Amino acid sequence: MTSGFFDFKRFRRRLRTPVATGAGVVDAVDRIILRTQSDQGTGYGEIAPWPGFPTETIEQAVESLRSAQGNLGHLSAAIAASPTARPCLSAALASCRHWNQIARFRDALPCAGLMTLSVMETAAKIAEGFQTLKIKISPETSEEAIRSVLARFPGRLRLDANGSLDLQAARRWAELVRAEERIEFLEQPLPVGHLGYASIGPVKIALDESFLTPAGLAWDGTVVVKPLLAGDWDDLLAWRAAHKGVVVYSSCFETAVGRQGALWLAAQDPAAGTVGFDTLGRFEHDGRDQHAPGALAAGLVDFDWGRFWQELT
């Protein structure tokens, strides 16, 4: 898809409760929905930068879109010629290219529940049928708190530090994770580029912010892929076919357009396993979440994407 036309809509989504990340606290995000018209028909994609990841900013994406003046070929050429990577734009264009398949995707993947250390929240996730929980940890989190969750939750845990730990704390948490069979991995314990990863090693250590795209850091351990940040999806699928390590697919708090595409992409991986898409209902009600929440992340069936586009403001 190198010729045709496009238009886009930009809007802001406000979170009901701010989300703490390694880059700070996020209370709102800007998003862009891209619509293309080509000989392949109509396609949709989402541009969804997330704090802490070295992608283009929303303003840089808007600049690229406006410069192309609605010409799809010009946009593709501008991205290819850009001196800095445009992974969010590349992912959105890939979604548009594959939209005929994405729109028909209706399968379901097991989903990890995203939660705090709350006892009541743990009980709710159990009642909803989640078999895996992802818990955000910080330098203030105690090992006793995690052991308490293990005692009341019969499934598996994933711990995500969002790059907030120092090397001493990261080593201590790595020991706990490796000693506890029901903890799958410790995600991004150290900041991006920290030399301590070499001494901690890859066993049960997952990279998220440090990975981003297949052209990034090589890592023998688990990598967390956020499809909307990962660049061209055809390149990603080719890399995955040759990569022997574990890949976990995860959300970056996208709308229904981005979620439908990301779930389709994850489903192309026969070893996708449990995905991290328990992000629905986190925003003020704006009609941009459309999928059903729960322990299974499924595609939408017979959804009117043209109407969804028209209702975006």
C-alpha positions as CSV (number, residue, x, y, z in Angstrom):
1,M,0.0,0.0,0.0
2,T,2.1,2.8,-1.3
3,S,-0.5,5.0,-3.1
4,G,-3.8,6.4,-1.9
5,F,-5.0,9.0,0.5
6,F,-5.4,9.3,4.3
7,D,-6.9,11.5,6.9
8,F,-6.6,11.5,10.7
9,K,-8.3,12.6,13.9
10,R,-6.5,13.6,17.1
11,F,-8.0,13.5,20.6
12,R,-7.2,13.3,24.3
13,R,-8.2,10.6,26.7
14,R,-8.2,11.2,30.4
15,L,-7.5,8.4,32.9
16,R,-9.9,7.9,35.8
17,T,-7.0,7.1,38.0
18,P,-3.4,8.3,37.1
19,V,-1.0,5.5,36.1
20,A,2.5,5.5,37.5
21,T,5.2,4.6,35.0
22,G,9.0,4.7,35.0
23,A,8.7,8.1,33.2
24,G,6.4,9.6,35.9
25,V,2.6,9.7,36.5
26,V,0.3,9.7,33.5
27,D,-3.2,11.3,33.8
28,A,-4.0,11.7,30.2
29,V,-2.8,10.6,26.7
30,D,-3.2,12.0,23.2
31,R,-4.1,9.6,20.5
32,I,-4.5,9.7,16.7
33,I,-6.6,7.5,14.6
34,L,-5.4,7.2,11.0
35,R,-7.7,6.3,8.1
36,T,-6.4,5.3,4.7
37,Q,-8.1,4.9,1.4
38,S,-6.2,2.8,-1.3
39,D,-6.8,0.0,-3.8
40,Q,-7.0,-2.3,-0.8
41,G,-10.0,-0.4,0.6
42,T,-10.3,1.5,3.8
43,G,-7.9,0.9,6.6
44,Y,-7.5,2.1,10.2
45,G,-4.6,2.4,12.5
46,E,-3.7,4.1,15.8
47,I,-0.8,6.3,16.7
48,A,-0.3,5.8,20.5
49,P,3.0,7.0,22.0
50,W,3.4,6.0,25.7
51,P,5.7,7.8,28.2
52,G,9.0,6.2,28.8
53,F,9.3,4.7,25.3
54,P,11.7,6.3,22.8
55,T,9.2,6.7,20.0
56,E,8.2,9.8,18.2
57,T,6.0,12.2,20.2
58,I,2.4,12.9,19.2
59,E,3.5,16.3,17.9
60,Q,6.1,14.8,15.7
61,A,3.5,12.3,14.3
62,V,1.2,15.2,13.6
63,E,3.9,17.1,11.8
64,S,4.6,14.1,9.6
65,L,0.9,13.6,8.8
66,R,0.4,17.3,8.0
67,S,3.5,17.5,5.8
68,A,2.2,14.6,3.7
69,Q,-1.0,16.6,3.0
70,G,-3.2,13.5,2.8
71,N,-1.1,11.7,0.2
72,L,-0.4,8.1,1.4
73,G,2.7,7.7,-0.8
74,H,4.2,10.9,0.5
75,L,3.6,9.8,4.1
76,S,5.2,6.4,3.5
77,A,8.2,8.0,1.8
78,A,8.6,10.6,4.6
79,I,8.7,7.9,7.3
80,A,11.2,5.9,5.3
81,A,13.4,9.0,4.9
82,S,13.1,10.3,8.4
83,P,16.5,10.7,10.2
84,T,14.8,9.5,13.4
85,A,12.6,6.4,13.7
86,R,8.8,6.8,13.5
87,P,7.7,3.4,15.0
88,C,4.2,4.5,16.0
89,L,3.5,5.8,12.6
90,S,4.9,2.7,11.0
91,A,2.8,0.5,13.2
92,A,-0.3,2.5,12.4
93,L,0.3,2.2,8.6
94,A,0.9,-1.5,9.0
95,S,-2.5,-1.8,10.8
96,C,-4.1,0.0,7.8
97,R,-2.4,-2.4,5.4
98,H,-3.7,-5.4,7.2
99,W,-7.1,-4.0,8.1
100,N,-9.2,-6.4,6.1
101,Q,-7.8,-9.2,8.2
102,I,-7.8,-7.2,11.4
103,A,-11.4,-6.3,11.1
104,R,-12.4,-9.9,10.8
105,F,-10.4,-11.0,13.8
106,R,-12.6,-12.5,16.5
107,D,-10.5,-15.0,18.4
108,A,-9.6,-14.7,22.1
109,L,-6.3,-14.9,23.9
110,P,-5.8,-15.4,27.7
111,C,-5.2,-12.1,29.4
112,A,-3.2,-11.2,32.5
113,G,-5.0,-9.0,35.1
114,L,-3.4,-5.7,35.8
115,M,-3.8,-4.8,39.5
116,T,-2.4,-3.3,42.6
117,L,-1.6,-5.1,45.8
118,S,-5.2,-4.7,47.1
119,V,-6.8,-7.7,48.8
120,M,-10.2,-6.8,47.4
121,E,-8.8,-6.3,43.9
122,T,-7.1,-9.7,44.0
123,A,-10.5,-11.3,45.0
124,A,-12.2,-9.5,42.1
125,K,-9.6,-10.7,39.6
126,I,-10.0,-14.3,40.9
127,A,-13.8,-14.0,40.5
128,E,-13.4,-12.7,36.9
129,G,-11.4,-15.8,36.0
130,F,-7.9,-14.4,35.6
131,Q,-5.2,-17.1,35.8
132,T,-2.3,-14.6,35.7
133,L,-1.9,-11.2,37.5
134,K,0.5,-8.4,36.6
135,I,1.5,-6.3,39.6
136,K,3.4,-3.0,39.5
137,I,6.2,-2.8,42.0
138,S,8.4,0.1,43.2
139,P,11.4,0.6,45.5
140,E,8.8,0.8,48.3
141,T,7.2,-2.6,47.6
142,S,8.0,-5.3,50.1
143,E,8.6,-9.0,49.3
144,E,6.1,-9.8,52.0
145,A,3.4,-8.0,50.0
146,I,4.1,-10.2,47.0
147,R,4.2,-13.3,49.1
148,S,0.8,-12.3,50.5
149,V,-0.6,-12.1,47.0
150,L,0.8,-15.6,46.2
151,A,-0.8,-16.9,49.3
152,R,-4.3,-15.8,48.2
153,F,-4.0,-16.1,44.5
154,P,-3.7,-19.6,43.0
155,G,-2.3,-18.6,39.6
156,R,0.8,-17.0,38.3
157,L,2.3,-13.5,38.8
158,R,4.2,-11.1,36.7
159,L,6.1,-8.2,38.4
160,D,6.7,-4.9,36.6
161,A,9.1,-2.4,38.1
162,N,9.0,0.0,35.1
163,G,12.7,0.7,35.5
164,S,12.4,2.0,39.0
165,L,14.9,-0.2,40.9
166,D,18.6,0.3,41.6
167,L,21.0,-2.6,41.0
168,Q,20.9,-3.9,44.6
169,A,17.1,-4.0,44.7
170,A,16.9,-5.5,41.2
171,R,19.2,-8.4,42.3
172,R,17.2,-9.0,45.4
173,W,13.9,-9.1,43.4
174,A,15.6,-11.3,40.8
175,E,16.4,-13.9,43.5
176,L,12.8,-13.9,44.7
177,V,11.4,-14.3,41.2
178,R,13.8,-17.2,40.3
179,A,13.1,-18.9,43.6
180,E,9.3,-18.7,43.2
181,E,8.0,-21.0,40.5
182,R,4.7,-19.1,40.2
183,I,6.3,-15.8,39.4
184,E,6.8,-15.8,35.6
185,F,9.2,-12.9,35.4
186,L,10.4,-9.5,36.7
187,E,9.8,-6.9,34.0
188,Q,12.1,-4.0,33.4
189,P,13.7,-3.8,36.8
190,L,16.4,-1.3,35.8
191,P,16.2,1.9,33.7
192,V,16.8,1.7,29.9
193,G,20.5,1.2,29.1
194,H,21.5,0.3,32.7
195,L,24.7,-1.7,32.6
196,G,23.4,-3.8,35.5
197,Y,21.4,-6.0,33.1
198,A,24.6,-7.8,32.2
199,S,25.2,-8.9,35.7
200,I,21.6,-9.8,36.5
201,G,21.3,-11.9,33.4
202,P,18.2,-12.8,31.4
203,V,16.7,-15.7,33.4
204,K,13.2,-14.7,34.3
205,I,14.0,-11.1,33.6
206,A,11.8,-9.4,30.9
207,L,12.6,-6.2,28.9
208,D,9.9,-3.8,28.0
209,E,11.0,-0.2,27.7
210,S,14.5,-1.4,26.8
211,F,13.3,-3.5,23.8
212,L,10.7,-1.5,21.7
213,T,11.4,-2.8,18.2
214,P,13.3,-5.8,16.7
215,A,16.0,-3.4,15.6
216,G,16.7,-2.6,19.3
217,L,18.6,-4.4,22.0
218,A,19.3,-8.1,21.6
219,W,18.1,-10.0,24.7
220,D,18.0,-13.8,25.3
221,G,15.3,-13.5,28.0
222,T,11.6,-12.6,27.7
223,V,10.8,-9.4,25.7
224,V,7.5,-7.5,26.1
225,V,6.2,-6.2,22.8
226,K,3.7,-3.3,22.6
227,P,2.5,-3.7,19.0
228,L,1.5,0.0,18.6
229,L,5.1,1.1,19.5
230,A,7.0,-1.7,17.7
231,G,7.3,-0.3,14.2
232,D,6.3,-2.0,11.0
233,W,4.4,-5.1,11.8
234,D,5.7,-7.1,8.8
235,D,9.2,-6.6,10.1
236,L,8.1,-7.6,13.6
237,L,6.4,-10.8,12.3
238,A,9.6,-11.7,10.3
239,W,11.7,-11.1,13.4
240,R,9.3,-13.2,15.6
241,A,9.6,-16.2,13.2
242,A,13.3,-16.3,13.7
243,H,13.4,-15.3,17.4
244,K,13.6,-18.3,19.9
245,G,12.9,-16.4,23.1
246,V,9.6,-15.8,24.9
247,V,7.6,-12.8,23.6
248,V,4.8,-11.3,25.6
249,Y,2.3,-8.9,23.9
250,S,1.1,-5.9,25.8
251,S,-1.2,-2.9,25.6
252,C,-0.2,0.8,25.6
253,F,-3.7,1.9,26.6
254,E,-5.0,2.1,23.0
255,T,-8.5,2.6,21.7
256,A,-10.6,0.0,20.1
257,V,-8.8,0.5,16.8
258,G,-5.4,-0.1,18.3
259,R,-6.6,-3.0,20.5
260,Q,-8.2,-4.8,17.6
261,G,-5.0,-4.6,15.6
262,A,-2.7,-5.5,18.4
263,L,-4.7,-8.6,19.3
264,W,-4.7,-9.7,15.7
265,L,-0.9,-9.3,15.6
266,A,-0.4,-11.2,18.8
267,A,-2.6,-14.0,17.4
268,Q,-0.2,-14.4,14.5
269,D,2.3,-15.8,17.0
270,P,1.5,-19.5,17.8
271,A,3.4,-19.1,21.1
272,A,1.7,-15.9,22.1
273,G,0.5,-17.3,25.4
274,T,-1.1,-14.9,28.0
275,V,-1.2,-11.3,26.8
276,G,-1.2,-8.1,28.8
277,F,-4.4,-6.2,27.7
278,D,-6.3,-5.6,30.9
279,T,-6.5,-1.9,30.3
280,L,-10.2,-1.4,29.5
281,G,-12.3,0.9,31.6
282,R,-9.3,2.9,32.8
283,F,-10.4,6.1,31.0
284,E,-13.3,8.5,31.5
285,H,-16.1,7.1,29.5
286,D,-15.6,8.4,25.9
287,G,-16.9,5.6,23.7
288,R,-13.4,4.7,22.5
289,D,-13.2,1.4,24.4
290,Q,-15.5,-1.2,22.6
291,H,-14.1,-4.6,23.4
292,A,-15.3,-6.7,26.3
293,P,-13.1,-6.7,29.5
294,G,-12.2,-9.9,31.3
295,A,-9.8,-12.8,31.4
296,L,-10.0,-13.4,27.7
297,A,-9.0,-10.6,25.3
298,A,-11.2,-11.2,22.1
299,G,-11.6,-9.3,18.9
300,L,-14.8,-7.5,18.0
301,V,-17.4,-9.3,15.9
302,D,-19.2,-7.5,13.1
303,F,-18.3,-4.1,14.4
304,D,-19.0,-1.0,12.4
305,W,-15.6,0.7,12.2
306,G,-16.9,3.4,9.8
307,R,-19.4,4.5,12.4
308,F,-16.7,4.4,15.1
309,W,-14.6,6.8,12.9
310,Q,-17.5,9.1,12.3
311,E,-18.2,9.4,16.0
312,L,-14.7,10.3,16.9
313,T,-14.3,14.0,18.0
